[in-house]
Amino acid sequence: MQIIDGKEISNRVKQRVADEVLELKNKGITPTLAVVLVGEDKASQTYVASKERSTIAAHMGSVAHKLPETTTQSELLALIKLLNNDDSIDGILVQLPLPKHIDTNAILEAIDPNKDVDGFHAINVGRLNSGLDGFVPCTPLGIMELFKAYNIDVSGKNAVVIGRSNIVGKPMAALLLNAGATVTIAHSKTKDLASVCKNAQIIVVAVGKPNFLKADMVSDGAIVIDVGINRLDSGKLVGDCDYESVAPKCSMITPVPGGVGPMTIAMLLSNTLKSAKNRKLKG
């Protein structure tokens, strides 16, 4: 059983991005990410601070807009319009979840698709599902980067994605399908999930339930990618996979923490660099 080291691969991606950013800066271009945070959600504040640190470490420009919980939808839309029209901004990220009085879809659709480094705009979703180039959500994109780093060829393999969120499950399935895998999307309505999973050579689990994937759901030699990050009452961080029982059956598995998590920010930086190159190196 081999542990897939997301920390090491994310550091490689970050280094590659930082080197390219320095090359762009020599041409007078500084890739810049704008992050918008609405409200006081502690987890969101932690994520935003981490994104800021990583952006600066990659020699990129970092702009943070921290707005009060009482910010109205029209005020947030006005800020996004300003960022869309600001040529110095290459990537726009609105930290989710947003307060309940704001329509998340309306906000995501307002972001310029060419600056949508989270890959959530319907145009980028459509491009992904059509097999065209665009921005892909960072977590599934990071998982594909892990496959590449560990020489895992998904073509022809049976893959099960557990979870159908717009952020991970659906784009993950599209990426695997585009890469030639035979893909099943399983979710809360799936009948006999264990037998569906046992038929898979690759399982990506992203349901937000601690220790959800058990050993009796996994075939010998499977590759398990655990997207979940759950904090138990004891304070311990665990994934959606029951690591202790599942790992011995796997040929490869991602740990939590240190697996998929570090890849998300690395791919956000990569997407921001891509946006700057697309927008400012054309012609």
C-alpha positions in Angstrom: 0.0 0.0 0.0 1.4 3.4 -1.0 0.3 6.6 0.6 -0.3 9.5 -1.8 1.6 12.5 -0.4 -0.5 15.6 -1.3 1.8 17.8 0.7 4.8 17.0 -1.4 3.0 17.2 -4.8 1.3 20.5 -3.8 4.8 21.9 -2.9 6.0 20.9 -6.4 3.0 22.6 -8.0 3.5 25.8 -5.9 7.2 25.9 -6.8 6.4 25.5 -10.5 3.8 28.3 -10.3 6.2 30.6 -8.3 8.9 30.1 -11.0 6.5 31.0 -13.8 5.2 34.0 -11.8 8.7 35.4 -11.5 9.2 35.0 -15.3 5.9 36.9 -15.9 7.0 39.6 -13.4 10.1 40.2 -15.5 7.7 41.1 -18.4 5.8 43.5 -16.1 2.9 41.1 -15.3 2.0 40.3 -11.7 -0.7 37.6 -11.5 -3.1 38.8 -8.8 -5.9 37.0 -6.9 -8.8 38.9 -5.3 -10.5 37.0 -2.4 -13.9 38.2 -1.1 -15.0 37.1 2.3 -18.5 38.0 3.7 -19.2 37.6 7.4 -17.3 36.1 10.3 -17.3 32.4 9.7 -14.2 31.1 11.5 -13.4 28.2 9.0 -13.8 30.7 6.1 -11.4 33.2 7.8 -8.8 30.4 8.2 -9.1 29.4 4.6 -8.8 33.0 3.3 -5.7 33.6 5.5 -4.1 30.4 4.1 -4.9 31.5 0.5 -3.4 34.9 1.2 -0.2 33.4 2.6 0.1 31.0 -0.3 -0.5 33.7 -2.9 2.2 35.9 -1.5 4.6 33.0 -1.2 4.1 32.4 -4.9 5.1 36.1 -5.6 1.6 36.9 -6.7 -0.5 39.9 -5.9 -3.1 39.4 -3.2 -6.1 41.5 -2.6 -8.6 40.7 0.2 -12.0 42.2 0.5 -13.4 41.4 4.0 -17.1 42.5 4.2 -19.5 42.4 7.2 -22.2 39.8 7.5 -24.8 42.6 6.8 -23.4 43.2 3.3 -26.4 43.1 0.8 -26.4 41.1 -2.4 -26.4 44.3 -4.5 -23.4 45.6 -2.6 -21.5 42.3 -3.3 -22.6 42.3 -6.9 -21.2 45.9 -7.2 -17.9 44.8 -5.8 -17.7 41.9 -8.2 -18.4 44.2 -11.1 -15.5 46.4 -10.0 -13.2 43.4 -9.8 -14.4 42.2 -13.2 -13.4 45.5 -14.8 -10.1 45.9 -12.9 -7.4 44.7 -15.4 -4.9 44.2 -12.6 -7.1 41.4 -11.1 -6.6 38.0 -12.8 -8.6 35.8 -10.4 -11.7 36.4 -8.4 -12.7 34.0 -5.6 -15.8 34.5 -3.4 -15.4 32.4 -0.3 -18.3 30.0 0.3 -20.6 29.6 2.2 -22.2 33.1 1.9 -24.7 34.4 4.4 -28.2 33.0 3.9 -29.7 36.3 2.6 -27.3 36.2 -0.5 -28.1 34.1 -3.5 -24.9 32.1 -4.1 -25.7 31.2 -7.7 -26.4 34.9 -8.6 -23.0 35.8 -7.1 -21.0 33.0 -8.9 -22.7 33.8 -12.2 -21.7 37.5 -11.9 -18.0 36.7 -11.9 -16.3 37.1 -15.3 -15.8 33.5 -16.5 -12.2 34.5 -17.6 -11.4 35.3 -14.0 -13.4 32.5 -12.4 -10.4 30.7 -10.9 -12.8 28.5 -8.7 -14.3 27.1 -11.9 -17.9 27.4 -10.6 -19.4 29.7 -13.4 -21.9 27.9 -15.6 -19.7 28.7 -18.7 -16.7 26.9 -17.2 -18.9 24.0 -16.0 -20.2 23.7 -19.6 -16.7 23.8 -21.0 -15.5 21.1 -18.6 -18.5 18.9 -19.5 -17.8 19.5 -23.3 -14.2 18.6 -22.9 -13.1 22.1 -23.7 -10.4 24.2 -22.0 -11.6 26.4 -19.1 -11.2 26.8 -15.4 -11.8 23.6 -13.4 -12.7 23.5 -9.7 -9.5 23.3 -7.7 -10.1 20.2 -5.6 -10.9 17.8 -8.5 -8.2 19.4 -10.6 -5.8 18.7 -7.7 -6.8 15.1 -7.6 -6.1 14.8 -11.4 -2.7 16.3 -10.6 -2.1 13.6 -8.0 -3.0 10.9 -10.5 -0.5 12.4 -12.9 2.3 12.6 -10.2 1.8 9.0 -9.3 1.6 7.7 -12.9 -2.0 6.5 -12.3 -3.6 6.1 -15.7 -7.4 6.3 -15.2 -8.2 5.4 -18.8 -10.3 2.2 -19.0 -10.6 1.9 -15.2 -13.9 1.7 -13.3 -14.2 4.8 -11.1 -16.8 5.5 -8.5 -17.3 9.1 -7.2 -19.3 9.2 -4.0 -20.9 12.6 -3.7 -22.6 14.8 -6.4 -21.7 18.4 -5.3 -21.0 21.1 -7.9 -17.7 21.7 -6.1 -16.2 18.2 -6.1 -18.4 15.3 -7.2 -19.8 16.4 -10.5 -16.6 18.1 -11.8 -14.5 15.1 -10.6 -16.8 12.7 -12.6 -16.4 14.9 -15.7 -12.6 15.0 -15.4 -12.4 11.2 -15.0 -14.8 10.7 -17.9 -12.8 13.1 -20.1 -9.7 11.0 -19.2 -11.3 7.8 -20.4 -12.5 6.2 -17.1 -15.9 4.5 -16.8 -17.6 6.6 -14.2 -20.4 5.9 -11.7 -21.6 8.8 -9.5 -23.0 7.5 -6.2 -25.0 9.5 -3.7 -27.6 9.4 -0.9 -30.2 7.8 -3.2 -27.8 5.0 -4.5 -29.0 1.5 -3.8 -26.5 -1.0 -2.4 -23.6 1.4 -2.4 -21.2 -1.3 -1.1 -21.6 -3.4 -4.3 -21.3 -0.4 -6.5 -18.0 0.5 -4.8 -16.6 -3.0 -4.8 -16.7 -2.9 -8.6 -14.4 0.1 -8.6 -10.7 0.3 -9.2 -10.7 4.0 -8.2 -13.0 5.5 -5.5 -13.2 9.2 -4.8 -15.2 9.8 -1.6 -16.6 13.4 -1.0 -19.6 13.2 1.3 -18.5 15.1 4.4 -19.3 12.2 6.8 -16.4 10.9 9.0 -15.3 7.4 8.3 -18.1 6.8 5.9 -16.2 4.4 3.5 -15.6 1.1 5.2 -13.4 -1.8 4.3 -16.2 -4.0 3.2 -17.0 -1.4 0.5 -13.5 -1.6 -1.1 -12.1 -4.2 -3.4 -8.5 -5.4 -2.9 -6.0 -3.2 -4.7 -8.3 -0.2 -5.2 -7.1 3.4 -5.2 -9.0 5.5 -2.7 -9.0 9.3 -2.8 -10.5 10.8 0.4 -11.7 14.4 -0.1 -13.4 14.7 3.3 -12.0 16.8 6.2 -14.1 16.2 9.4 -13.2 17.3 12.9 -14.4 14.8 15.6 -15.5 15.9 19.1 -12.0 14.8 20.3 -10.5 17.4 18.0 -9.0 14.8 15.7 -9.2 15.4 11.9 -10.4 12.4 9.9 -11.6 11.9 6.3 -14.7 10.4 4.8 -12.8 7.0 4.6 -12.3 4.8 7.6 -8.5 4.9 7.0 -7.4 2.2 9.6 -9.6 -0.5 8.1 -9.5 0.6 4.4 -5.8 1.4 3.9 -4.5 -2.2 4.2 -6.8 -3.2 1.2 -5.7 -0.4 -1.1 -2.8 -0.2 -3.6 -2.8 3.6 -3.0 -4.7 5.9 -0.6 -4.7 9.6 0.3 -4.3 10.4 4.1 -6.3 13.0 6.0 -4.8 15.5 6.6 -2.0 15.8 4.0 -3.7 14.2 1.0 -6.1 16.1 -1.2 -6.4 19.2 1.1 -3.0 20.8 0.2 -3.7 20.4 -3.5 -6.7 22.7 -3.5 -4.8 25.9 -2.8 -1.9 24.8 -5.1 -4.4 24.5 -8.0 -6.0 27.8 -7.1 -2.6 29.4 -7.6 -2.2 27.4 -10.9 -5.6 28.7 -12.1 -4.7 32.3 -11.2 -1.4 32.0 -13.2 -3.4 30.5 -16.1 -5.8 33.4 -16.1 -3.0 36.0 -16.1 -1.3 34.2 -19.1 -4.6 33.8 -21.0 -5.5 37.5 -20.5 -2.1 39.2 -20.8 0.1 37.1 -23.1 -2.3 36.8 -26.0 -1.0 38.1 -29.3 
